[in-house]
Amino acid sequence: MENGGEPKFPAFPYKPYSIQIDFMNALYHSLDKGGVSMLESPTGTGKTLSIICSTLQWVLDQRQKPKSEKRVESDEKPENNGQVGSDDEPDWIKNFVVNKDNQEDEKKSKKKKYGFGSEKPEKRKNKDSHRDLFSLDLDGECFHENKECKRSIKKSDVEELDDKEYLLEEYESEEEGGVGSSNSKRKGKFSVNSSSDEEEESEEQEQEQEQEVKLKVYFCSRTHSQLSQFIKELRKTVFANELNVVSLGSRKNFCINEDVLRLGNSIRINERCLELQKNKKKEISKIKNLGAEGRIRRTKASSGCPMLRKHKLQKQFRSEISQQGALDIEDLVQLGRNIGTCPYYGSRSMITTADLVVLPYQSLLSKSSREALGLNLKDNIVIIDEAHNLADSLISMYDAKITVSQLENVHSHIEKYFGRFCSLLGPGNRRYIQTLLVLTRAFLQVLLDDKNVNCLNTCPNAERGAGEKHTFDSSMAINDFLFSLNIDNINLIKLLQYIKESNIMHKVSGYGDKMTTFLKGSAVKENGESCDHGSTLSGFRALADMLLSLTNNDSDGRIIISRKRPTCSGQGAYLKYVMLTGEKIFSEIVHEAHAVVLAGGTLQPIEETRERLFPWLPSDQLNFFSCSHIVPPQSILSLAVSRGPSGRSFDFSYGLRSSSTMIEELGLLLCNLATVVPEGIVVFFSSFEYEGQVYDAWKTSGILERIMKKKHVFREPRKNTEMEVILKEYKEAIDNPVPKNGAILLAVVGGKISEGINFSDGMGRCIVMIGLPYPSPSDIELLERVKHIEGLGDSSSTKCLKLSSNEEYYGGDIQAGFSILRSCRRRGKEYYENLCMKAVNQSVGRAIRHINDYAAILLVDIRYASDSSKRSFSHASSKLPQWIKDRLVSATNNYGEVHKLLHQFFRFNKDRVCN
């Protein structure tokens, strides 16, 4: 609430520090102004709590303004945006249709019963995006399938009766009657899967249409743990009980159906969830005479998933949430288990009435996900936390990939389907199916590089690559790719429309699965799953994604063709579309929302983010705020360590890091640190491979044994499922210093520990960064991004690279990558360096989590030193966070100085805390 021009934040649970007040004021004024803002506050400074108290206070103040209240009441009712009736929702949600006129006066109470929107599926169909091809559940099938079955019965052919279930309905192209004419035929003048009139009236009395909450806040972050941390901080404020809060997540995180969870893979869990909804139980409830329209069967459908059969339990689930306040995903899953109902759809159903929606990146930043969930960003607030790598995270959501095994599977299924039903299909279906066969064959030909593609499934994987001497990746522009395969004359827009409207994915997949089971039994299915080639349906979806990507502008992205030799554990060859520009994607969010806030511990350099995501916004119109760390200077010791205990220089560049002398010197450094640093040390390596190489060398040489005499040693696991156990053991070793003095945790930059785990107090007394973790320049996708960014704002920049539109990179050719980086003038080179330093900043930011915390940060490499002459790019220390840079001791003559500084630092802070 404004008082004397400055907002007040009474919900802040403690007495805020001055930098927290500055941050909250900056955020509040940014929301007043609207548009795009970037707010930077180091980790451990109470950033999350400041975001909560400032944003929700602003929303509360806006709602209390009389003018705002009048404006809200007079605003047009927001569109449903596909929440209700979205393709992957249970039928009992889609079938609920309310009478808007009769219920217009029933939307006045603050706490309402939790129901669903009223938009009918017929009105929503045209709003579906092409990308939403994954879970089409066209209920109109039921009526037409019944008609097909009647025709089959007349023929008295039981086998045809079974197969006709998979026969596509007649489809007419635009030339023959307009795309979607089959849809109009499906529609008729009735709702096929609605319940009877009496049942509709009963449901209308039981559920109300929900009014969309105005000034909604969407908070998104990268990881599950970060979202749980947000809810934990929210519970410290009064807002947790005063506002309606809902947490969203993936099916894998929410599912409580044990049979589905056993599938493990998130893609298969999604597919099985949707499949259960299609395998619904149908009970004929009423036969109604529609005059000239004839008699039709109207069915009441319930979901095939046992967790969604009892609608009253979903209502109870929503009621419990409204009473308990803010709950994170774990709480919602436990509540769903206790009640016996699905927490995934239960939480989704509460979006409309929520004041605050907490959700992962993918759900908000992906347009298809927003539409499927029914997220309405219009004039609302969007807060994106951990936004340091937002541009790369955003564009990666629009990548598309299909493997050679998926292509083989899809091509084979379409061929078999076409062979069985060719004589029964109309000309429209035949033409589009033949087009799909042409495309899959062309894609396979470019991957297999084999003139004879007829032996697709008969050639063993090993033989397919027998003649290859090298594996290589190539990069092409979209148009070049289409022309090279002679498929540039295919109308992909119409084909995508056909895939969407005809339901061909489910028809062909269903028929293929049936034939496979019939011919070879369940053993084939088990064998297929063990190969991890994915289901036919997921292959179809990958193909549809790839086709959609080919409709982008030629300059928006690149096609990667990887002809890798297949192995038992690898995926072999693949096609991948790599999105390069995020400007258009992000603009859709910015132009809808009232304000978009990017928050993070380290957002610099902001100019790169602006150029990649919102170049239309002048630099002077970007709201940017940055504050220093909350801890006093004496609580942080940052050192550039250029020499080890033996006097050898530390240089962990690619060509030198694997030398035995370098690894041995690093081991000696750790031996010394184990004696001078109390409690916990976290050591970050550039990759799992290098960490493993160093660990094995230490084990062989005996250095590891020397370290373990002083501290326990733990290693970051590759599997996230094992992380909790390792962290628990690490903490126990620190809490119980006898017989050893704490522990050392070997971690990896870019791993789970570096991105979302906080090491406060004894868990992180010292953070050791080994070298500069530059990404491998042999990565073709990285090189494509570098080339694209180099050309931003300057059409002549890309010319200096002297790169053709169709390039080949032989596997592991790092020198070719370095050559491209050296030919970059500014932007591309800076981007490559920023990737490295953002990773460094994220890792070292795991320590110092509150005002009384203290830690040492060691940057182990000569390239961090101020007098370094070994650097090909700009100085690394210039891109460190200000709070580290201000305290950095960048030049030490020998390790003795480092050891002395560490000893003094920890003795001083131990005495300070004790006093």
Long-range contacts (C-beta under 8 A, 24 or more apart in sequence): 1-57, 1-60, 1-61, 1-64, 2-61, 7-54, 7-57, 7-58, 7-61, 8-57, 9-53, 9-54, 9-57, 10-57, 11-52, 11-53, 11-56, 11-57, 11-237, 11-238, 11-239, 12-49, 12-50, 12-53, 12-237, 13-49, 13-236, 13-237, 16-46, 16-50, 17-45, 17-46, 17-630, 17-851, 19-45, 19-627, 19-628, 19-630, 20-45, 20-46, 20-49, 20-50, 20-630, 22-625, 22-627, 23-47, 23-50, 23-54, 23-625, 23-627, 24-50, 24-53, 24-54, 24-57, 25-54, 26-623, 26-625, 27-51, 27-54, 27-55, 27-58, 27-597, 27-625, 28-54, 28-57, 28-58, 29-623, 30-595, 30-597, 30-623, 30-625, 31-55, 31-58, 31-381, 31-594, 31-595, 31-597, 32-58, 33-595, 33-623, 34-594, 34-595, 35-590, 35-595, 35-596, 35-617, 35-621, 35-623, 36-590, 36-595, 36-596, 36-598, 36-614, 36-617, 36-622, 36-623, 37-595, 37-596, 37-597, 37-598, 37-622, 37-623, 37-624, 37-625, 38-387, 38-597, 38-598, 38-599, 38-603, 38-606, 38-609, 38-622, 38-623, 38-624, 38-625, 39-597, 39-598, 39-599, 39-603, 39-624, 39-625, 39-626, 40-599, 40-600, 40-601, 40-602, 40-603, 40-604, 40-624, 40-625, 40-626, 40-627, 41-599, 41-601, 41-626, 41-627, 42-601, 42-602, 42-627, 42-628, 42-629, 42-630, 42-845, 42-881, 42-883, 43-601, 43-758, 43-845, 43-846, 43-848, 43-849, 44-629, 44-630, 44-631, 44-758, 44-760, 44-845, 44-848, 44-849, 44-850, 44-853, 45-627, 45-629, 45-630, 46-630, 47-599, 47-601, 48-229, 48-230, 48-233, 48-385, 49-233, 49-236, 49-237, 51-219, 51-383, 51-385, 51-597, 51-599, 52-230, 52-233, 52-234, 52-237, 52-239, 53-237, 53-239, 55-217, 55-381, 55-383, 55-597, 56-217, 56-237, 56-239, 56-243, 56-355, 56-356, 59-215, 59-217, 59-355, 59-381, 62-215, 63-214, 63-215, 72-214, 72-215, 75-214, 77-211, 77-212, 78-212, 78-376, 78-378, 79-119, 79-376, 80-117, 80-118, 80-119, 80-124, 80-374, 81-127, 81-370, 81-371, 81-374, 81-375, 81-376, 82-119, 82-124, 82-127, 82-128, 82-371, 82-372, 82-374, 83-116, 83-117, 83-348, 83-351, 83-352, 83-373, 83-374, 83-375, 84-116, 84-117, 84-118, 84-119, 84-374, 85-119, 85-120, 85-121, 85-124, 86-124, 86-371, 86-372, 86-373, 86-374, 87-128, 87-132, 87-134, 87-135, 87-136, 87-137, 87-372, 88-134, 88-135, 88-137, 88-273, 88-274, 88-277, 88-372, 89-277, 89-345, 89-348, 90-277, 90-303, 90-305, 90-308, 90-345, 91-137, 91-139, 91-193, 91-277, 91-280, 91-301, 91-302, 91-303, 92-301, 92-302, 92-303, 92-308, 92-311, 93-345, 93-349, 94-121, 94-137, 94-139, 94-193, 95-193, 95-194, 95-195, 95-300, 95-301, 96-203, 96-207, 97-191, 97-194, 97-200, 98-204, 98-207, 98-208, 98-209, 99-204, 100-209, 102-204, 103-204, 103-208, 103-209, 106-208, 106-209, 107-208, 107-209, 107-211, 111-322, 112-208, 112-210, 112-211, 112-353, 113-206, 113-207, 113-208, 113-315, 114-207, 114-210, 114-315, 114-318, 114-319, 114-322, 114-349, 114-350, 114-353, 115-207, 115-208, 115-209, 115-210, 116-207, 116-209, 116-210, 116-349, 116-352, 117-209, 117-210, 117-352, 117-374, 118-209, 120-191, 122-187, 122-191, 125-183, 127-371, 128-371, 128-500, 129-367, 129-368, 129-371, 130-493, 130-496, 130-497, 130-500, 130-548, 130-551, 131-367, 131-368, 131-545, 131-548, 132-368, 132-371, 132-372, 132-500, 133-496, 133-499, 133-500, 133-505, 133-541, 133-544, 133-545, 133-548, 134-270, 134-274, 134-541, 134-544, 135-270, 135-274, 135-372, 136-500, 136-503, 136-505, 136-506, 137-274, 137-277, 137-278, 138-186, 138-503, 139-192, 139-193, 139-301, 140-183, 140-186, 140-187, 140-192, 141-169, 141-503, 142-192, 142-193, 142-282, 142-299, 143-186, 143-192, 143-296, 143-297, 144-169, 144-186, 146-297, 163-420, 163-421, 163-511, 165-510, 166-417, 166-421, 166-507, 166-508, 166-510, 166-511, 166-514, 167-421, 167-424, 167-425, 167-507, 168-421, 168-425, 168-429, 168-502, 168-503, 168-504, 168-507, 169-502, 170-426, 170-428, 170-429, 171-426, 171-428, 171-429, 171-432, 171-498, 171-501, 171-502, 172-426, 172-428, 173-428, 173-431, 173-432, 173-494, 173-498, 174-494, 176-427, 176-428, 179-494, 179-497, 179-498, 179-501, 180-497, 180-501, 182-501, 182-502, 183-501, 188-293, 189-290, 189-293, 190-290, 190-293, 190-296, 192-296, 192-298, 192-299, 193-298, 193-299, 193-301, 194-298, 195-285, 195-298, 195-300, 196-285, 196-286, 196-288, 196-298, 196-300, 199-285, 199-300, 206-315, 207-315, 210-352, 210-353, 211-352, 211-353, 212-352, 212-376, 213-244, 213-352, 213-353, 213-354, 213-355, 214-379, 215-355, 215-379, 215-380, 215-381, 215-594, 216-354, 216-355, 216-356, 216-357, 216-376, 216-380, 216-381, 217-355, 217-356, 217-357, 217-380, 217-381, 217-383, 218-357, 218-359, 218-364, 218-375, 218-377, 218-380, 218-381, 218-382, 218-383, 219-356, 219-357, 219-358, 219-359, 219-383, 219-385, 220-358, 220-359, 220-360, 220-361, 220-363, 220-364, 220-365, 220-382, 220-383, 220-384, 220-385, 221-360, 221-361, 221-384, 221-385, 221-386, 222-360, 222-361, 222-385, 222-386, 222-393, 222-755, 222-756, 223-360, 223-386, 223-752, 223-755, 223-756, 224-249, 224-253, 224-329, 224-360, 225-756, 225-757, 226-385, 226-386, 226-756, 227-328, 227-329, 227-358, 227-359, 227-360, 228-328, 228-329, 228-330, 230-358, 230-385, 231-326, 231-327, 231-328, 231-331, 231-358, 232-328, 234-326, 234-356, 235-325, 235-326, 239-356, 240-325, 240-326, 241-325, 241-326, 243-355, 243-356, 244-322, 244-350, 244-353, 244-354, 244-355, 244-356, 245-325, 245-326, 245-327, 245-354, 245-355, 245-356, 245-357, 245-358, 246-321, 246-347, 246-350, 246-351, 246-354, 246-356, 246-357, 246-358, 247-327, 247-328, 247-329, 247-332, 247-347, 247-358, 247-359, 248-347, 248-348, 248-351, 248-357, 248-358, 248-359, 248-360, 248-363, 248-373, 249-329, 249-344, 249-347, 249-359, 249-360, 249-363, 250-360, 250-362, 251-344, 253-329, 253-333, 254-329, 254-332, 254-333, 254-336, 254-342, 254-343, 254-344, 254-347, 255-342, 255-344, 256-307, 256-333, 256-336, 256-337, 256-342, 256-343, 257-305, 257-306, 257-307, 257-342, 260-305, 267-534, 267-538, 268-535, 268-538, 271-535, 271-537, 271-538, 273-305, 273-344, 275-304, 276-303, 276-304, 276-305, 277-303, 277-304, 277-305, 277-308, 278-304, 278-506, 279-304, 280-304, 305-342, 307-336, 307-340, 307-341, 307-342, 308-341, 308-342, 308-345, 310-340, 310-341, 313-339, 313-340, 313-341, 314-341, 314-342, 314-345, 314-346, 314-349, 316-341, 317-341, 317-343, 317-346, 318-346, 318-349, 318-350, 321-346, 321-347, 321-350, 326-356, 328-358, 348-373, 348-374, 351-375, 361-393, 361-397, 362-397, 364-589, 365-393, 365-394, 365-397, 365-585, 365-589, 366-397, 366-398, 367-585, 367-588, 377-589, 377-592, 377-593, 378-592, 378-593, 379-592, 379-593, 379-594, 380-593, 380-594, 381-593, 381-594, 381-595, 381-597, 382-589, 382-593, 382-595, 382-596, 382-597, 383-597, 383-599, 384-596, 384-597, 384-598, 384-599, 385-599, 385-600, 386-599, 386-600, 386-601, 387-598, 387-599, 387-600, 387-603, 387-609, 388-600, 388-601, 388-602, 388-603, 388-838, 388-841, 388-842, 389-838, 390-598, 390-609, 390-613, 391-582, 391-608, 391-609, 391-612, 391-613, 392-785, 394-582, 394-585, 394-586, 394-613, 395-579, 395-580, 395-581, 395-582, 395-585, 396-579, 398-549, 398-557, 398-579, 398-585, 399-549, 399-576, 399-577, 399-578, 399-579, 400-542, 400-545, 400-546, 400-548, 400-549, 400-576, 400-577, 401-542, 401-545, 401-546, 401-574, 401-575, 401-576, 401-577, 402-443, 402-539, 402-542, 402-543, 402-545, 402-546, 402-574, 402-575, 402-576, 403-533, 403-542, 403-571, 403-572, 403-573, 403-574, 404-444, 404-447, 404-448, 404-566, 404-571, 404-572, 404-573, 404-574, 405-531, 405-533, 405-534, 405-566, 405-571, 405-572, 406-533, 406-534, 406-538, 406-539, 406-542, 406-543, 407-440, 407-443, 407-444, 407-447, 407-539, 407-543, 407-575, 408-444, 408-456, 408-457, 409-533, 409-534, 409-536, 409-539, 410-440, 410-536, 410-539, 410-540, 410-543, 411-437, 411-440, 411-441, 411-444, 411-456, 412-456, 412-457, 412-512, 413-508, 413-509, 413-511, 413-512, 413-536, 414-440, 414-508, 416-511, 416-512, 416-515, 417-507, 417-508, 417-511, 417-512, 420-511, 428-498, 429-502, 432-495, 432-498, 432-502, 432-504, 433-504, 435-490, 435-495, 436-495, 436-504, 436-543, 438-487, 438-490, 439-487, 439-490, 439-543, 439-547, 440-543, 442-485, 442-486, 442-487, 443-485, 443-546, 443-575, 445-485, 446-484, 446-485, 446-561, 446-575, 447-561, 447-563, 447-573, 447-574, 447-575, 448-573, 449-563, 461-566, 461-567, 461-572, 462-566, 464-566, 465-565, 465-566, 465-572, 468-563, 468-565, 470-810, 470-811, 471-562, 471-563, 471-564, 471-565, 471-810, 471-811, 472-563, 472-808, 472-809, 472-810, 472-811, 473-560, 473-561, 473-562, 473-563, 473-780, 473-808, 473-809, 473-811, 474-560, 474-561, 474-563, 474-806, 474-807, 474-808, 474-809, 475-558, 475-559, 475-560, 475-561, 475-780, 475-783, 475-784, 475-806, 475-807, 475-808, 475-809, 476-558, 476-559, 476-561, 476-805, 476-806, 477-554, 477-555, 477-558, 477-559, 477-805, 477-806, 478-549, 478-550, 478-552, 478-553, 478-554, 478-556, 478-557, 478-558, 478-559, 478-577, 479-554, 480-805, 480-806, 481-550, 481-559, 482-550, 484-806, 492-547, 492-548, 492-550, 492-551, 493-551, 495-547, 496-544, 496-547, 496-548, 496-551, 499-544, 499-547, 505-537, 505-540, 505-541, 505-544, 506-537, 508-536, 508-540, 509-535, 509-536, 509-537, 509-540, 512-536, 546-575, 546-577, 549-577, 549-579, 550-577, 552-577, 552-579, 555-580, 555-581, 556-580, 556-581, 556-584, 557-581, 558-784, 560-780, 560-781, 560-784, 564-811, 576-781, 578-781, 578-784, 578-785, 580-784, 580-785, 580-788, 581-612, 581-788, 582-612, 582-613, 583-612, 583-613, 583-614, 583-615, 583-616, 586-613, 586-614, 587-614, 587-616, 590-614, 601-841, 601-842, 601-845, 601-881, 602-838, 602-841, 602-842, 602-845, 602-881, 604-879, 604-881, 605-830, 605-834, 605-879, 608-789, 608-827, 608-830, 608-831, 608-834, 611-789, 611-792, 611-793, 611-827, 612-789, 612-792, 615-792, 615-793, 626-882, 628-882, 628-883, 628-886, 629-848, 629-883, 630-850, 630-851, 631-848, 631-850, 631-851, 631-852, 631-853, 631-854, 633-886, 633-887, 634-854, 634-908, 634-909, 634-912, 635-848, 635-853, 635-854, 635-855, 635-909, 636-848, 636-854, 636-855, 636-856, 636-857, 636-883, 636-884, 636-887, 637-855, 637-856, 637-857, 637-887, 637-889, 637-901, 637-902, 637-905, 638-856, 638-857, 638-858, 638-859, 638-880, 638-884, 638-887, 638-888, 638-889, 639-856, 639-857, 639-858, 639-859, 639-888, 639-889, 639-892, 639-898, 639-901, 639-902, 640-859, 640-861, 640-864, 640-865, 640-866, 640-877, 640-888, 640-889, 640-890, 640-891, 640-892, 641-669, 641-858, 641-859, 641-860, 641-861, 641-864, 641-892, 641-895, 641-898, 642-861, 642-862, 642-864, 642-865, 642-868, 642-891, 642-892, 643-862, 643-892, 643-894, 643-895, 644-668, 644-669, 644-895, 645-669, 645-671, 645-672, 645-895, 647-894, 647-895, 649-862, 650-771, 650-860, 650-861, 650-862, 651-861, 651-862, 651-863, 651-870, 652-686, 652-770, 652-771, 652-772, 652-860, 652-861, 653-771, 653-772, 653-863, 653-870, 654-774, 654-814, 657-686, 657-690, 657-771, 658-690, 658-693, 660-697, 663-693, 663-694, 663-697, 663-698, 664-697, 664-701, 664-703, 666-694, 666-770, 666-860, 667-694, 667-697, 667-698, 667-701, 667-703, 667-704, 667-706, 667-707, 668-703, 669-860, 669-895, 670-703, 670-707, 670-744, 670-768, 671-703, 671-706, 671-707, 671-710, 672-895, 672-899, 673-766, 673-768, 673-858, 673-902, 674-707, 674-710, 674-711, 674-741, 674-744, 675-710, 676-899, 676-902, 676-903, 676-906, 677-742, 677-765, 677-766, 677-856, 677-902, 677-906, 678-741, 678-742, 678-762, 678-765, 678-906, 678-910, 679-734, 679-737, 679-741, 679-742, 679-761, 679-762, 679-763, 679-765, 680-730, 680-734, 680-742, 680-743, 680-744, 680-745, 680-759, 680-762, 680-763, 680-764, 680-765, 680-766, 681-711, 681-742, 681-743, 681-744, 681-745, 681-765, 681-766, 681-767, 681-768, 682-744, 682-745, 682-747, 682-753, 682-759, 682-763, 682-764, 682-766, 682-767, 682-768, 682-846, 682-847, 683-744, 683-745, 683-746, 683-747, 683-768, 683-770, 684-747, 684-748, 684-749, 684-754, 684-767, 684-768, 684-769, 684-770, 684-773, 684-843, 685-746, 685-747, 685-748, 685-749, 685-770, 686-748, 686-749, 686-770, 686-771, 686-772, 686-773, 686-774, 687-748, 687-749, 687-773, 688-716, 688-718, 688-748, 688-751, 691-715, 691-716, 691-746, 691-748, 695-746, 707-744, 708-740, 709-740, 710-740, 710-741, 711-740, 711-741, 711-742, 711-743, 711-744, 712-740, 712-742, 712-743, 712-744, 713-743, 713-744, 713-746, 714-743, 714-744, 714-745, 714-746, 715-745, 715-746, 716-745, 716-746, 716-747, 716-748, 716-751, 716-752, 716-753, 720-752, 723-752, 723-753, 727-757, 730-763, 731-763, 734-762, 734-763, 735-762, 747-843, 749-773, 749-839, 749-840, 749-842, 749-843, 750-839, 753-846, 754-839, 754-842, 754-843, 754-846, 755-842, 757-846, 758-846, 758-849, 759-846, 759-847, 759-849, 760-847, 760-848, 760-849, 760-850, 760-853, 761-849, 761-853, 764-846, 764-847, 764-848, 764-855, 765-847, 765-854, 765-855, 765-856, 765-906, 766-847, 766-855, 766-856, 766-857, 766-858, 766-902, 767-843, 767-844, 767-846, 767-847, 767-855, 767-856, 767-857, 767-858, 768-858, 768-860, 769-840, 769-843, 769-844, 769-857, 769-858, 769-859, 769-860, 769-861, 770-860, 770-861, 771-860, 771-861, 772-836, 772-837, 772-840, 772-861, 772-863, 772-864, 772-876, 773-836, 773-839, 773-840, 774-832, 774-833, 774-835, 774-836, 775-832, 775-835, 775-836, 776-814, 776-817, 777-814, 777-816, 777-817, 777-818, 777-820, 777-821, 777-832, 778-809, 778-811, 778-812, 778-813, 778-814, 778-816, 778-817, 779-817, 780-809, 782-817, 782-832, 783-809, 783-817, 783-820, 785-831, 786-820, 786-821, 786-824, 786-828, 786-829, 786-831, 786-832, 787-820, 787-828, 789-827, 789-828, 789-831, 790-824, 790-825, 790-826, 790-827, 790-828, 790-829, 790-831, 791-827, 792-827, 793-827, 794-827, 797-825, 797-826, 797-827, 797-828, 800-825, 822-872, 829-873, 830-874, 832-873, 833-873, 833-874, 833-876, 833-879, 834-879, 836-876, 837-876, 837-879, 837-880, 840-876, 840-880, 841-879, 841-880, 841-881, 844-884, 845-881, 852-913, 854-905, 854-909, 854-913, 856-902, 856-905, 856-906, 857-884, 858-898, 864-890, 865-890, 865-891, 865-892, 866-890, 866-891, 867-891
